[in-house]
Amino acid sequence: MQTPLKQLANFLDYAAQTDALKPIFASLAKDLAAPTSRKRLMERALETPLGDLATFLGYAAKTDALKPVFIALAKDLAAPASHEPLTKRALQTPLNDLANFLGYAAQTDALKPVFAALGNDLAASENRERLTERALQTPLGQLANFLGYAAQTDELKPVFVTLGNDLAASENRERLTKRALQTPLEQLANFLDYAAQTDALKPVFTALANDLSVPESRERLVERLYVERLHAIVAAFRDPNTNELMGPALSAIDLDRWTRIRGNETDDLESFVTFQRFAVEKGRPELAKVIADRIIMATRCDDWHRPCVHLTHFSHVLRHADSVDPTAVDHFISVIATPERIRSRLAWPFAGVLAGSILGIYTALGSRRRCRWLITDKLALRVRYGLSPKSADDVKAMAEGLSLLGAASVIGLQLSNLDGSWLEPRRLVRQAKLGASCRVKVPVGEGS
């Protein structure tokens, strides 16, 4: 009875599945269900964080030997005498855990009276100040989850309205802004996106957006850019609400400090491709260059030999790592660009995307000799397929097939017996006129 209920559930689950411990499980289950244990078990339940209590109740409800324990606890939690201590516990519970408990209680017949009582108590005026205080102490990512749940739950809509009003109040503005500046960028983006799209929270969004734009806040956002993982930075720039906030912060980054921090960290390739685009758009391509240099000099085969990594990644990394010693770049290519890998990377993309990647790599490396690793039977097959007669009536496919032929020719691919007789001049003229709708992405200059 002194063991926290979540840990007790974990132990009981392990014992129930372990032959040598099954007698212990049976004995404990029997003792927990005994009438003499009921009061102490209830005391332990009221001392338990509600997220952990939901875990224990969920395990007991689905375990035959513990179902009497679940029934007794559900009945005692619903008793009027439990309302005050349970509400007190709810107001001390992180809002994310509180939402989990309420969601579980709302869907569990035996606990629906508990859910109804808590919904009423949380909406009561005497608990408003404590609930708002809890909201102001909650990480904004978790706060968005709770508000979203409350807004969609009839019994909790008064709670949602109250919190929306209080979070927008002038006396809470400074604390909310401080909380926002302590929130990881990805979670901050999620909260601002939710607030911007929710009528009752639009005043909160407006106030936060204004307060986060002032120079003092911008300095704090710059600090977060130094320490956040690249995928979190990308998430912040993808969201239009935080993109406007992060642009000036990105512009204020000190390159030397960024180099010291990012030059020694491992960032994921998927995020780099998106980050480099934002860095170029915001006028700071040198920030992407630091990461690209590190990728070239300290990459691992495992980073590249994954299904989600394609020639587009090679193109962007090589383009930004233009100051790395060519010998080091060639060594990087020899380690990463194995024939098997290159053949598999050539198989998947649209012809236009593949052409753009090849041209980007050629532009970065500057010579056919250094691009020979791209010339494979798979590339020849892709070019032939793109220029097959069945593309004759598909203007987009024809344009992409021709672009791939051009890119392959640039790096030195030679094809024999290529039948292009079906490419009539009239079709090519028609293709040229429709070229605006058949753009080929080329990852050079400012990125794709």
C-alpha positions as CSV (number, residue, x, y, z in Angstrom):
1,M,0.0,0.0,0.0
2,Q,3.0,2.3,0.1
3,T,3.9,1.7,-3.5
4,P,2.8,4.4,-6.0
5,L,-0.2,3.0,-8.0
6,K,1.4,3.3,-11.4
7,Q,4.5,1.4,-10.3
8,L,2.2,-1.1,-8.6
9,A,0.4,-1.7,-11.9
10,N,3.7,-2.2,-13.6
11,F,4.8,-4.8,-11.1
12,L,1.5,-6.6,-11.1
13,D,1.5,-6.8,-14.9
14,Y,5.0,-8.2,-14.8
15,A,4.2,-10.7,-12.1
16,A,1.1,-11.9,-13.9
17,Q,3.1,-12.7,-16.9
18,T,6.0,-14.4,-15.1
19,D,5.5,-18.0,-14.1
20,A,7.6,-17.8,-11.0
21,L,5.8,-14.7,-9.8
22,K,2.2,-15.7,-10.6
23,P,1.6,-16.9,-7.0
24,I,2.7,-13.5,-5.7
25,F,0.4,-11.8,-8.2
26,A,-2.6,-13.9,-7.1
27,S,-1.9,-13.2,-3.4
28,L,-1.5,-9.4,-4.0
29,A,-4.7,-9.2,-6.1
30,K,-6.6,-11.0,-3.3
31,D,-5.2,-8.7,-0.6
32,L,-6.0,-5.6,-2.6
33,A,-9.6,-6.7,-3.1
34,A,-10.1,-7.5,0.6
35,P,-12.5,-5.2,2.5
36,T,-9.8,-4.4,5.0
37,S,-7.6,-2.9,2.3
38,R,-10.3,-0.7,0.8
39,K,-9.8,2.4,2.9
40,R,-6.0,2.4,2.6
41,L,-6.2,1.8,-1.1
42,M,-8.6,4.7,-1.5
43,E,-6.2,7.0,0.5
44,R,-3.4,6.0,-1.9
45,A,-5.7,6.7,-4.9
46,L,-6.4,10.2,-3.7
47,E,-2.7,10.8,-3.2
48,T,-1.9,9.6,-6.7
49,P,-1.4,12.0,-9.6
50,L,-4.4,11.6,-11.8
51,G,-2.5,10.5,-14.9
52,D,-1.0,7.7,-12.9
53,L,-4.4,6.9,-11.3
54,A,-5.9,6.5,-14.8
55,T,-3.1,4.1,-15.6
56,F,-3.8,1.9,-12.5
57,L,-7.5,2.0,-13.0
58,G,-7.2,1.1,-16.7
59,Y,-5.0,-1.9,-15.8
60,A,-7.3,-3.1,-13.0
61,A,-10.4,-2.8,-15.1
62,K,-9.0,-5.2,-17.8
63,T,-7.5,-7.7,-15.4
64,D,-9.9,-10.3,-14.1
65,A,-8.2,-10.7,-10.7
66,L,-8.3,-7.0,-10.1
67,K,-11.7,-6.1,-11.3
68,P,-13.1,-6.1,-7.8
69,V,-10.4,-3.5,-6.9
70,F,-11.5,-1.4,-9.9
71,I,-15.2,-1.6,-9.0
72,A,-14.5,-0.6,-5.3
73,L,-12.2,2.3,-6.3
74,A,-14.6,3.6,-8.9
75,K,-17.5,3.6,-6.4
76,D,-15.4,5.3,-3.7
77,L,-14.1,7.9,-6.1
78,A,-17.7,8.8,-7.1
79,A,-18.8,9.2,-3.4
80,P,-19.6,12.8,-2.3
81,A,-16.9,12.6,0.3
82,S,-14.3,12.2,-2.4
83,H,-15.3,15.3,-4.4
84,E,-13.3,17.8,-2.5
85,P,-10.0,15.8,-2.3
86,L,-10.3,14.7,-5.9
87,T,-10.9,18.2,-7.1
88,K,-7.9,19.4,-5.0
89,R,-5.8,16.7,-6.7
90,A,-7.1,17.7,-10.1
91,L,-6.0,21.3,-9.5
92,Q,-2.5,20.0,-8.6
93,T,-2.3,17.8,-11.7
94,P,-0.5,18.9,-14.9
95,L,-3.2,19.8,-17.4
96,N,-2.1,17.2,-19.9
97,D,-2.4,14.4,-17.3
98,L,-5.7,15.9,-16.2
99,A,-7.1,15.7,-19.8
100,N,-6.0,12.1,-20.0
101,F,-7.8,11.2,-16.7
102,L,-10.9,13.1,-17.7
103,G,-10.9,11.4,-21.1
104,Y,-10.6,8.0,-19.5
105,A,-13.3,8.7,-16.9
106,A,-15.7,10.1,-19.5
107,Q,-15.4,6.9,-21.5
108,T,-15.7,4.5,-18.6
109,D,-19.2,3.8,-17.3
110,A,-18.2,3.2,-13.7
111,L,-16.2,6.5,-13.7
112,K,-18.7,8.8,-15.5
113,P,-20.0,10.1,-12.1
114,V,-16.4,11.1,-11.3
115,F,-16.1,12.8,-14.6
116,A,-19.3,14.8,-14.2
117,A,-18.4,15.8,-10.6
118,L,-14.9,17.0,-11.7
119,G,-16.3,18.9,-14.6
120,N,-18.7,20.8,-12.4
121,D,-16.0,21.5,-9.7
122,L,-13.4,22.7,-12.2
123,A,-15.9,25.2,-13.7
124,A,-16.9,26.5,-10.2
125,S,-15.9,30.1,-9.6
126,E,-14.1,29.3,-6.4
127,N,-11.6,27.2,-8.4
128,R,-11.1,29.6,-11.2
129,E,-8.0,31.3,-9.8
130,R,-6.3,28.0,-9.1
131,L,-7.1,26.5,-12.5
132,T,-5.7,29.6,-14.3
133,E,-2.6,29.4,-12.1
134,R,-2.2,25.8,-13.2
135,A,-2.6,26.8,-16.8
136,L,0.0,29.5,-16.5
137,Q,2.4,26.9,-15.1
138,T,1.7,24.4,-17.9
139,P,4.0,24.1,-21.0
140,L,2.2,25.6,-23.9
141,G,2.2,22.4,-25.9
142,Q,0.4,20.6,-23.1
143,L,-1.9,23.6,-22.5
144,A,-3.0,23.5,-26.2
145,N,-3.9,19.8,-25.8
146,F,-6.0,20.5,-22.7
147,L,-7.7,23.5,-24.2
148,G,-8.5,21.5,-27.4
149,Y,-10.0,18.7,-25.3
150,A,-12.0,21.1,-23.1
151,A,-13.3,23.0,-26.1
152,Q,-14.7,19.7,-27.7
153,T,-16.2,18.4,-24.5
154,D,-19.6,19.7,-23.5
155,E,-19.1,19.3,-19.8
156,L,-15.8,21.2,-19.9
157,K,-16.7,24.0,-22.3
158,P,-17.3,26.4,-19.3
159,V,-13.7,25.6,-18.3
160,F,-12.5,26.4,-21.8
161,V,-14.3,29.7,-21.9
162,T,-13.0,30.7,-18.4
163,L,-9.4,29.8,-19.3
164,G,-9.6,31.6,-22.6
165,N,-10.7,34.8,-20.9
166,D,-8.2,34.6,-18.1
167,L,-5.2,33.8,-20.4
168,A,-6.1,36.9,-22.4
169,A,-6.3,39.1,-19.3
170,S,-3.7,41.9,-19.1
171,E,-2.6,40.8,-15.6
172,N,-1.6,37.4,-17.0
173,R,0.1,38.6,-20.2
174,E,3.6,38.9,-18.9
175,R,3.6,35.4,-17.4
176,L,2.1,33.9,-20.5
177,T,4.8,35.5,-22.6
178,K,7.5,34.3,-20.2
179,R,6.0,30.8,-20.5
180,A,6.1,31.0,-24.3
181,L,9.7,31.9,-24.2
182,Q,10.5,28.8,-22.1
183,T,8.5,26.6,-24.5
184,P,10.3,24.4,-27.1
185,L,9.8,26.0,-30.5
186,E,7.8,23.1,-32.0
187,Q,5.4,23.2,-29.1
188,L,5.2,27.0,-29.3
189,A,4.3,26.7,-33.0
190,N,1.6,24.3,-32.2
191,F,0.1,26.5,-29.5
192,L,0.1,29.6,-31.6
193,D,-1.4,27.8,-34.5
194,Y,-4.2,26.5,-32.3
195,A,-4.8,29.9,-30.7
196,A,-4.8,31.7,-34.1
197,Q,-7.5,29.3,-35.4
198,T,-9.7,29.4,-32.3
199,D,-12.0,32.4,-32.0
200,A,-12.0,32.4,-28.2
201,L,-8.2,32.3,-28.1
202,K,-7.5,34.9,-30.9
203,P,-6.9,37.6,-28.3
204,V,-4.3,35.3,-26.7
205,F,-2.6,34.8,-30.0
206,T,-2.6,38.5,-30.8
207,A,-1.1,39.4,-27.4
208,L,1.6,36.7,-27.6
209,A,2.5,37.5,-31.2
210,N,3.0,41.2,-30.3
211,D,4.9,40.4,-27.1
212,L,7.2,37.9,-28.8
213,S,8.1,40.4,-31.5
214,V,9.7,43.0,-29.2
215,P,13.5,43.1,-29.1
216,E,13.7,41.6,-25.6
217,S,11.7,38.6,-26.6
218,R,13.6,38.3,-29.9
219,E,16.8,37.8,-28.0
220,R,15.3,34.9,-26.1
221,L,14.1,33.4,-29.3
222,V,17.6,33.7,-30.8
223,E,18.9,31.7,-27.8
224,R,16.4,29.0,-28.5
225,L,17.6,28.7,-32.1
226,Y,21.1,28.0,-30.8
227,V,20.0,25.0,-28.6
228,E,16.9,23.5,-30.3
229,R,17.2,20.5,-32.6
230,L,17.0,21.3,-36.3
231,H,13.6,19.5,-36.7
232,A,12.1,21.8,-34.0
233,I,13.4,24.9,-35.8
234,V,12.0,23.6,-39.1
235,A,8.6,23.1,-37.4
236,A,8.6,26.7,-36.2
237,F,9.4,28.0,-39.7
238,R,6.8,25.8,-41.3
239,D,4.0,27.3,-39.3
240,P,3.1,30.7,-40.7
241,N,2.4,32.2,-37.3
242,T,5.8,31.5,-35.9
243,N,7.6,31.9,-39.2
244,E,7.1,35.7,-39.0
245,L,8.5,35.7,-35.4
246,M,11.5,33.5,-36.2
247,G,12.6,35.4,-39.3
248,P,14.1,38.3,-37.4
249,A,15.5,35.9,-34.8
250,L,17.3,33.9,-37.5
251,S,18.7,37.1,-39.0
252,A,20.1,38.0,-35.5
253,I,22.1,34.8,-35.1
254,D,25.8,35.2,-34.6
255,L,27.6,33.1,-37.2
256,D,30.6,32.3,-35.0
257,R,28.5,31.1,-32.1
258,W,26.2,29.1,-34.5
259,T,29.3,27.5,-36.0
260,R,30.7,26.5,-32.5
261,I,27.3,24.9,-31.6
262,R,26.0,23.5,-34.8
263,G,29.4,22.5,-36.2
264,N,29.7,19.8,-33.5
265,E,26.2,18.5,-33.5
266,T,24.4,15.8,-35.5
267,D,21.3,17.1,-37.3
268,D,19.0,14.9,-39.3
269,L,19.1,15.1,-43.1
270,E,15.4,15.4,-43.6
271,S,15.3,18.6,-41.5
272,F,18.4,20.0,-43.2
273,V,16.7,20.0,-46.6
274,T,13.8,22.1,-45.3
275,F,16.1,24.3,-43.1
276,Q,18.4,25.3,-45.9
277,R,15.4,26.5,-47.9
278,F,14.2,28.7,-45.0
279,A,17.8,29.9,-44.3
280,V,18.1,31.0,-48.0
281,E,14.7,32.7,-47.9
282,K,15.6,34.6,-44.8
283,G,19.0,35.8,-46.2
284,R,21.2,33.5,-44.0
285,P,22.4,30.7,-46.3
286,E,25.7,30.6,-44.4
287,L,23.8,29.0,-41.5
288,A,22.9,26.1,-43.7
289,K,26.5,26.0,-44.9
290,V,27.7,25.3,-41.4
291,I,25.5,22.3,-41.1
292,A,26.3,21.1,-44.6
293,D,30.1,21.3,-43.8
294,R,29.5,19.2,-40.7
295,I,27.5,16.6,-42.6
296,I,30.3,16.2,-45.1
297,M,33.1,16.0,-42.5
298,A,31.4,13.9,-39.9
299,T,28.6,12.0,-41.5
300,R,27.9,8.3,-41.0
301,C,26.7,5.8,-43.5
302,D,23.7,5.0,-41.4
303,D,22.6,8.7,-41.8
304,W,22.3,8.3,-45.5
305,H,21.3,4.6,-46.0
306,R,17.7,5.1,-45.1
307,P,14.6,5.0,-47.3
308,C,13.8,8.6,-46.7
309,V,17.1,9.9,-48.0
310,H,17.3,10.6,-51.7
311,L,19.5,12.4,-54.3
312,T,17.8,15.7,-53.3
313,H,19.6,15.5,-49.9
314,F,22.9,14.9,-51.7
315,S,22.2,17.9,-53.9
316,H,21.4,20.3,-51.2
317,V,24.3,19.2,-48.9
318,L,26.9,19.4,-51.7
319,R,25.6,22.8,-52.9
320,H,26.0,24.4,-49.4
321,A,29.3,22.7,-48.6
322,D,31.0,24.5,-51.4
323,S,34.1,25.5,-49.3
324,V,34.9,22.0,-48.1
325,D,38.1,20.7,-49.5
326,P,37.3,18.8,-52.7
327,T,39.3,15.8,-51.5
328,A,37.1,15.5,-48.4
329,V,34.0,15.8,-50.6
330,D,35.2,13.1,-52.9
331,H,35.9,10.9,-49.9
332,F,32.4,11.6,-48.6
333,I,30.9,10.6,-51.9
334,S,33.0,7.4,-52.1
335,V,31.8,6.3,-48.7
336,I,28.1,7.3,-49.0
337,A,27.4,6.9,-52.7
338,T,27.8,3.2,-53.2
339,P,26.6,1.8,-56.5
340,E,23.8,-0.2,-54.9
341,R,22.6,2.9,-53.0
342,I,22.7,5.2,-56.0
343,R,20.8,2.7,-58.1
344,S,18.0,2.5,-55.5
345,R,17.9,6.3,-55.1
346,L,17.5,6.7,-58.9
347,A,14.5,4.5,-58.9
348,W,11.9,6.4,-57.0
349,P,11.5,10.2,-57.9
350,F,9.6,11.8,-60.6
351,A,11.8,12.5,-63.7
352,G,11.7,16.2,-63.1
353,V,12.8,16.0,-59.5
354,L,15.6,13.6,-60.4
355,A,16.8,15.9,-63.2
356,G,16.9,18.8,-60.8
357,S,18.9,16.8,-58.3
358,I,21.4,15.7,-60.9
359,L,21.9,19.2,-62.2
360,G,22.3,20.5,-58.6
361,I,25.0,17.9,-57.9
362,Y,26.8,18.7,-61.1
363,T,26.6,22.5,-60.3
364,A,28.1,21.8,-56.9
365,L,30.9,19.5,-58.0
366,G,31.7,21.4,-61.2
367,S,32.9,18.6,-63.5
368,R,31.7,15.4,-65.2
369,R,34.6,13.5,-63.7
370,R,33.4,14.1,-60.2
371,C,29.8,13.0,-61.2
372,R,30.7,9.7,-62.7
373,W,29.2,7.9,-59.7
374,L,25.8,9.0,-60.9
375,I,26.1,7.3,-64.3
376,T,24.5,3.8,-63.8
377,D,22.4,1.4,-65.7
378,K,19.4,2.6,-63.6
379,L,19.8,6.2,-64.8
380,A,20.0,5.0,-68.4
381,L,16.8,3.0,-67.8
382,R,15.0,6.0,-66.3
383,V,16.0,8.2,-69.3
384,R,14.8,5.6,-71.8
385,Y,11.6,5.1,-69.9
386,G,11.0,8.9,-69.7
387,L,11.3,9.2,-73.5
388,S,9.3,6.1,-74.4
389,P,6.6,6.6,-77.1
390,K,3.9,6.2,-74.4
391,S,4.9,9.7,-73.1
392,A,4.0,11.3,-76.5
393,D,0.5,12.3,-75.4
394,D,1.5,13.4,-71.9
395,V,2.9,16.9,-72.1
396,K,4.2,16.9,-68.5
397,A,5.8,13.5,-68.8
398,M,7.4,14.5,-72.1
399,A,8.8,17.7,-70.5
400,E,10.2,15.8,-67.5
401,G,11.6,13.1,-69.7
402,L,13.5,15.6,-71.8
403,S,14.7,17.4,-68.7
404,L,16.1,14.2,-67.4
405,L,17.8,13.5,-70.7
406,G,19.4,16.9,-70.6
407,A,20.6,16.5,-67.0
408,A,22.0,13.0,-67.8
409,S,23.8,14.3,-70.8
410,V,25.4,17.1,-68.8
411,I,27.1,14.6,-66.5
412,G,28.2,12.5,-69.5
413,L,25.6,9.7,-69.8
414,Q,25.7,8.3,-73.4
415,L,22.8,6.3,-74.8
416,S,22.9,4.3,-77.9
417,N,19.9,3.3,-80.0
418,L,17.7,5.9,-78.4
419,D,14.6,6.2,-80.5
420,G,13.4,9.7,-80.5
421,S,11.6,9.7,-83.9
422,W,8.3,10.0,-82.2
423,L,9.2,13.4,-80.8
424,E,7.7,15.3,-83.6
425,P,8.5,19.1,-83.9
426,R,4.8,20.0,-83.5
427,R,4.7,18.1,-80.2
428,L,7.9,19.9,-78.9
429,V,6.4,23.3,-79.8
430,R,3.2,22.3,-78.0
431,Q,5.3,21.2,-75.0
432,A,7.2,24.6,-75.0
433,K,3.9,26.5,-75.0
434,L,2.7,24.6,-72.0
435,G,6.1,24.7,-70.2
436,A,4.7,27.0,-67.5
437,S,2.6,24.2,-66.2
438,C,5.5,21.7,-66.4
439,R,8.2,23.3,-64.3
440,V,11.2,21.2,-63.3
441,K,12.5,21.7,-59.8
442,V,16.2,22.4,-59.9
443,P,17.9,22.7,-56.4
444,V,20.4,25.4,-57.3
445,G,20.5,29.1,-56.5
446,E,17.8,29.6,-53.9
447,G,16.8,26.0,-53.6
448,S,13.9,24.0,-54.9
